[in-house]
């Protein structure tokens, strides 16, 4: 899909002002080969804005980082998330950190077990709510899938197109 190449980039937030690009690179090198590392700075003062990005050669390195949370660099705990490209930020609710997704366009015959199996490949599924019409007791064509962490939600959304039961479905972050 169109964003798979971008699985290699990691957002790092909560970076202390004393942390350098060298510190960031040295810390994250244990997860894989790094092809880029930047800390965003104030143009006028040159001081860190408290966040940066690390790009790995292989997407599995981002998985390794996310599976090893929390991370502490120079005695300061930092936050890591899969980076969302600017051009997709609004579409994918880039700032929103949630454990739930909305899945729309589901066929009537889709079962909870099928959703659990499909989305389970992205992370541990806690709960699935398939929405049913109260009057007719028929499926309304959408569901909510809740994970035990926010990272699977980012993986699902960044993946792009999803096909369940032979049907293209819409997936968005679930807003509470």
Residue frames as qw, qx, qy, qz and C-alpha x, y, z in Angstrom:
[[0.000, 0.889, 0.459, 0.000, 0.00, 0.00, 0.00],
 [0.313, 0.829, -0.004, 0.464, 1.02, 3.61, -0.38],
 [0.304, -0.857, 0.277, -0.311, 2.36, 4.10, 3.16],
 [0.968, -0.197, -0.063, 0.141, 4.31, 0.88, 3.73],
 [0.612, 0.439, -0.213, 0.623, 7.60, 2.61, 2.88],
 [0.126, -0.687, 0.189, -0.690, 6.87, 5.09, 5.66],
 [0.856, -0.461, -0.223, -0.066, 6.73, 2.40, 8.34],
 [0.757, 0.140, -0.287, 0.570, 10.45, 3.10, 8.81],
 [0.120, 0.498, -0.182, 0.839, 10.09, 6.48, 10.54],
 [0.499, -0.505, -0.640, 0.293, 9.60, 7.06, 14.25],
 [0.127, -0.799, 0.001, -0.587, 8.45, 10.18, 16.09],
 [0.590, -0.201, -0.565, 0.541, 10.24, 10.75, 19.40],
 [0.198, -0.796, -0.141, -0.555, 8.64, 13.23, 21.84],
 [0.672, -0.739, -0.027, -0.033, 9.59, 14.53, 25.25],
 [0.775, 0.249, -0.177, 0.553, 13.25, 14.93, 24.32],
 [0.470, -0.747, -0.128, 0.453, 15.23, 16.85, 26.94],
 [0.283, 0.953, -0.084, -0.060, 16.92, 20.05, 25.72],
 [0.311, -0.709, 0.609, 0.171, 20.36, 18.57, 26.46],
 [0.782, 0.102, 0.603, 0.116, 19.85, 15.57, 24.18],
 [0.108, 0.589, -0.486, -0.637, 21.70, 15.74, 20.85],
 [0.806, 0.373, -0.263, -0.377, 21.16, 13.95, 17.55],
 [0.381, 0.427, -0.807, 0.144, 24.20, 11.82, 18.47],
 [0.309, -0.133, 0.763, -0.552, 22.53, 10.78, 21.75],
 [0.752, 0.257, 0.182, -0.579, 19.32, 9.94, 19.93],
 [0.702, 0.465, -0.501, -0.199, 21.14, 7.93, 17.27],
 [0.149, 0.385, -0.861, 0.298, 23.31, 6.12, 19.82],
 [0.502, -0.029, 0.643, -0.578, 20.25, 5.06, 21.80],
 [0.788, 0.347, 0.183, -0.474, 18.13, 3.85, 18.87],
 [0.382, 0.561, -0.697, -0.232, 20.96, 2.10, 16.97],
 [0.260, -0.187, 0.922, -0.217, 20.43, -0.98, 19.11],
 [0.641, 0.371, 0.520, -0.425, 17.10, -1.48, 17.27],
 [0.738, 0.469, 0.425, 0.232, 18.52, -1.40, 13.75],
 [0.474, 0.064, 0.255, 0.841, 20.40, 0.57, 11.10],
 [0.064, 0.804, 0.330, -0.491, 19.49, 4.26, 11.17],
 [0.511, 0.420, 0.409, 0.628, 19.31, 6.22, 7.91],
 [0.036, 0.606, 0.087, 0.790, 18.28, 9.55, 9.42],
 [0.473, -0.534, -0.568, 0.411, 18.03, 11.26, 12.79],
 [0.107, 0.493, 0.049, 0.862, 16.89, 14.82, 13.54],
 [0.211, -0.556, -0.602, 0.533, 15.82, 16.87, 16.52],
 [0.140, 0.774, 0.378, 0.488, 13.59, 19.80, 15.63],
 [0.430, -0.293, -0.271, 0.810, 14.95, 23.10, 16.88],
 [0.077, 0.897, 0.294, -0.320, 13.69, 26.65, 17.27],
 [0.625, 0.605, 0.148, 0.470, 14.98, 28.65, 14.28],
 [0.016, -0.916, 0.115, -0.384, 15.81, 31.73, 16.35],
 [0.502, -0.729, 0.419, -0.203, 17.36, 30.17, 19.44],
 [0.472, 0.428, -0.770, -0.029, 18.56, 26.80, 18.18],
 [0.368, -0.226, 0.760, -0.486, 17.07, 25.14, 21.27],
 [0.059, -0.134, -0.974, -0.174, 15.36, 21.78, 20.98],
 [0.512, -0.196, -0.151, -0.823, 11.59, 21.91, 20.50],
 [0.550, -0.228, 0.656, -0.464, 11.39, 18.63, 22.45],
 [0.866, 0.237, 0.407, -0.169, 10.78, 16.24, 19.58],
 [0.050, 0.581, -0.667, -0.463, 12.54, 14.60, 16.69],
 [0.906, 0.286, -0.018, -0.311, 12.46, 11.78, 14.18],
 [0.358, -0.441, 0.799, 0.200, 14.50, 8.63, 13.66],
 [0.795, 0.414, -0.185, -0.403, 14.37, 6.81, 10.32],
 [0.643, -0.319, 0.692, 0.075, 15.43, 3.19, 10.13],
 [0.144, 0.331, -0.769, -0.527, 16.55, 1.16, 7.13],
 [0.284, -0.167, -0.922, -0.204, 14.08, -1.60, 7.94],
 [0.505, -0.471, -0.169, -0.703, 10.46, -1.25, 9.16],
 [0.793, -0.314, -0.518, 0.069, 10.96, -4.10, 11.64],
 [0.404, 0.102, -0.421, 0.806, 13.21, -1.76, 13.63],
 [0.324, -0.340, 0.032, -0.882, 10.21, 0.49, 14.35],
 [0.807, -0.319, -0.402, -0.292, 8.30, -2.58, 15.54],
 [0.706, -0.063, -0.518, 0.479, 11.22, -3.45, 17.84],
 [0.083, 0.239, -0.279, 0.926, 11.28, 0.08, 19.29],
 [0.547, -0.334, -0.111, -0.760, 7.53, 0.07, 19.91],
 [0.855, -0.235, -0.453, -0.094, 7.65, -3.38, 21.49],
 [0.642, -0.032, -0.459, 0.613, 10.39, -2.22, 23.90],
 [0.148, -0.665, 0.011, -0.732, 8.65, 0.82, 25.40],
 [0.037, 0.994, 0.052, -0.092, 9.20, 2.79, 27.57],
 [0.727, 0.357, -0.077, 0.582, 12.45, 4.44, 26.49],
 [0.386, -0.886, -0.032, 0.254, 14.76, 6.63, 28.56],
 [0.656, 0.495, -0.015, 0.570, 17.40, 8.81, 26.92],
 [0.263, 0.382, -0.327, 0.823, 19.82, 10.78, 29.12],
 [0.097, -0.214, -0.751, 0.617, 17.68, 10.07, 32.22],
 [0.401, 0.258, 0.113, -0.872, 14.53, 11.38, 30.54],
 [0.471, 0.292, 0.832, -0.006, 11.63, 9.16, 29.46],
 [0.189, 0.274, -0.397, -0.855, 10.61, 9.84, 25.85],
 [0.690, 0.366, 0.470, -0.412, 7.47, 8.99, 23.93],
 [0.100, -0.237, 0.762, 0.594, 7.67, 7.07, 20.66],
 [0.645, 0.483, 0.425, -0.412, 5.05, 6.78, 17.92],
 [0.578, 0.270, 0.591, 0.493, 5.02, 5.72, 14.31],
 [0.033, -0.395, 0.111, 0.911, 5.50, 8.86, 12.24],
 [0.463, 0.666, 0.584, -0.040, 2.64, 10.03, 10.02],
 [0.403, 0.168, 0.328, 0.838, 3.71, 11.94, 6.90],
 [0.072, 0.309, 0.192, -0.929, 2.50, 15.56, 6.85],
 [0.340, 0.048, -0.501, -0.794, 0.40, 15.08, 3.74],
 [0.532, -0.278, -0.768, -0.224, -1.61, 12.37, 5.57],
 [0.117, 0.049, -0.638, 0.759, -1.68, 13.95, 9.01],
 [0.465, 0.012, 0.174, -0.868, -5.26, 15.21, 8.88],
 [0.726, 0.056, -0.518, -0.448, -6.64, 12.14, 7.12],
 [0.706, -0.051, -0.686, 0.167, -5.11, 9.77, 9.68],
 [0.536, -0.808, -0.073, -0.234, -5.65, 11.94, 12.78],
 [0.650, 0.413, -0.461, 0.441, -1.89, 12.03, 13.30],
 [0.045, -0.482, 0.505, -0.714, -1.99, 13.64, 16.75],
 [0.780, -0.317, 0.033, -0.538, -4.76, 11.45, 18.11],
 [0.179, 0.305, -0.914, 0.200, -3.51, 8.68, 20.42],
 [0.757, -0.128, 0.174, -0.616, -6.26, 6.11, 20.95],
 [0.302, -0.218, 0.928, -0.026, -6.64, 2.36, 21.43],
 [0.547, 0.434, 0.672, -0.249, -9.76, 2.00, 19.26],
 [0.023, -0.131, 0.584, 0.801, -10.53, 1.97, 15.54],
 [0.629, 0.420, 0.277, -0.593, -13.74, 2.45, 13.57],
 [0.218, -0.076, 0.862, 0.452, -14.28, -0.13, 10.79],
 [0.528, 0.462, 0.229, -0.675, -16.94, 0.78, 8.22],
 [0.558, 0.451, -0.479, -0.506, -18.32, -0.88, 5.11],
 [0.233, -0.206, 0.943, -0.118, -18.59, -4.34, 6.64],
 [0.485, -0.084, -0.700, -0.517, -20.71, -7.02, 5.00],
 [0.725, -0.383, 0.032, -0.571, -23.65, -8.47, 6.94],
 [0.962, -0.066, -0.263, -0.021, -22.01, -11.90, 7.19],
 [0.359, 0.540, -0.557, 0.519, -18.79, -10.71, 8.86],
 [0.774, -0.503, -0.383, 0.030, -18.32, -12.41, 12.22],
 [0.381, -0.889, 0.245, -0.070, -16.52, -11.13, 15.31],
 [0.840, -0.279, 0.375, 0.277, -14.03, -13.98, 15.01],
 [0.675, 0.519, 0.244, 0.465, -13.04, -12.82, 11.51],
 [0.028, 0.935, -0.075, 0.347, -12.46, -9.27, 12.73],
 [0.656, -0.692, 0.302, 0.022, -10.49, -10.56, 15.71],
 [0.858, 0.012, 0.343, 0.382, -8.30, -12.72, 13.46],
 [0.507, 0.707, 0.159, 0.467, -7.72, -9.98, 10.87],
 [0.069, -0.906, 0.150, -0.391, -6.93, -7.15, 13.29],
 [0.825, -0.529, 0.179, 0.088, -5.09, -9.49, 15.64],
 [0.815, 0.271, 0.079, 0.507, -2.25, -9.49, 13.10],
 [0.193, 0.759, -0.074, 0.617, -1.64, -5.82, 14.03],
 [0.025, -0.384, 0.598, -0.703, -1.73, -6.24, 17.82],
 [0.101, -0.219, -0.922, 0.303, -3.63, -7.68, 20.78],
 [0.341, -0.417, -0.396, -0.744, -7.38, -7.09, 20.39],
 [0.092, -0.019, 0.715, -0.692, -9.21, -6.44, 23.67],
 [0.371, 0.466, 0.640, -0.485, -12.76, -5.94, 22.50],
 [0.018, 0.110, 0.640, 0.761, -14.90, -5.87, 19.35],
 [0.331, 0.467, 0.533, -0.623, -18.26, -4.14, 19.13],
 [0.085, 0.217, 0.726, 0.647, -20.22, -4.93, 15.97],
 [0.277, 0.178, 0.253, -0.910, -23.04, -2.42, 15.78],
 [0.018, 0.333, 0.921, 0.202, -26.54, -3.87, 15.36],
 [0.310, -0.309, -0.218, -0.872, -29.82, -2.11, 14.57],
 [0.240, -0.022, 0.747, -0.619, -32.07, -2.45, 17.64],
 [0.657, 0.257, 0.156, -0.691, -35.30, -2.64, 15.65],
 [0.821, 0.381, -0.302, -0.301, -34.30, -5.18, 12.99],
 [0.781, -0.452, 0.425, 0.072, -31.46, -6.93, 14.84],
 [0.828, 0.466, 0.093, 0.298, -29.32, -6.70, 11.67],
 [0.619, -0.285, 0.067, 0.729, -25.74, -5.56, 11.43],
 [0.150, 0.925, 0.153, -0.314, -25.40, -1.84, 10.66],
 [0.729, 0.618, -0.003, 0.294, -22.22, -2.33, 8.59],
 [0.231, 0.723, -0.425, 0.494, -19.67, -0.99, 11.06],
 [0.833, -0.414, -0.322, 0.178, -17.79, -1.99, 14.18],
 [0.112, -0.882, 0.389, -0.241, -15.29, -0.74, 16.72],
 [0.896, 0.029, -0.350, 0.273, -12.13, -2.69, 17.51],
 [0.338, -0.887, 0.257, -0.184, -10.26, -1.92, 20.72],
 [0.746, 0.319, -0.480, 0.334, -6.60, -2.86, 21.20],
 [0.709, -0.576, -0.262, 0.311, -4.55, -3.08, 24.39],
 [0.454, -0.431, 0.130, 0.769, -2.23, -0.29, 23.15],
 [0.327, 0.809, 0.053, -0.486, -2.19, 2.69, 20.77],
 [0.141, -0.503, 0.683, 0.511, 0.57, 1.34, 18.50],
 [0.356, 0.237, 0.875, 0.226, -1.59, -1.27, 16.70],
 [0.293, 0.817, 0.409, -0.281, -4.08, 1.51, 15.90],
 [0.052, 0.795, -0.342, -0.498, -1.31, 3.52, 14.23],
 [0.270, -0.213, 0.862, 0.373, -0.16, 0.41, 12.32],
 [0.384, 0.509, 0.771, -0.010, -3.70, -0.33, 11.11],
 [0.247, 0.887, 0.199, -0.336, -4.32, 3.23, 9.97],
 [0.042, -0.717, 0.514, 0.468, -0.93, 3.63, 8.29],
 [0.488, 0.027, 0.841, 0.230, -1.44, 0.30, 6.49],
 [0.245, 0.213, -0.376, -0.868, -4.09, 1.96, 4.33],
 [0.685, 0.025, -0.393, -0.613, -6.49, -0.30, 2.43],
 [0.319, -0.147, 0.881, -0.317, -8.08, -3.21, 4.24],
 [0.613, 0.026, -0.548, -0.569, -10.13, -6.03, 2.72],
 [0.311, -0.097, 0.833, -0.446, -12.31, -8.15, 5.00],
 [0.552, 0.347, 0.730, -0.204, -14.54, -10.91, 3.66],
 [0.459, 0.347, 0.595, 0.561, -13.73, -9.76, 0.10],
 [0.027, 0.913, 0.363, 0.185, -14.92, -6.23, 0.82],
 [0.348, 0.367, -0.211, 0.836, -12.87, -3.01, 0.99],
 [0.425, -0.750, -0.489, 0.131, -13.52, -1.48, 4.40],
 [0.083, 0.807, -0.129, 0.570, -12.89, 1.95, 5.84],
 [0.717, -0.388, -0.408, 0.412, -10.66, 2.17, 8.90],
 [0.057, 0.758, -0.125, 0.637, -10.17, 5.30, 11.02],
 [0.211, 0.091, -0.698, 0.678, -9.01, 6.03, 14.52],
 [0.366, -0.628, -0.672, -0.143, -11.93, 5.66, 16.91],
 [0.003, 0.417, -0.243, 0.876, -12.65, 8.93, 18.65],
 [0.238, -0.323, -0.835, 0.378, -14.05, 8.53, 22.16]]
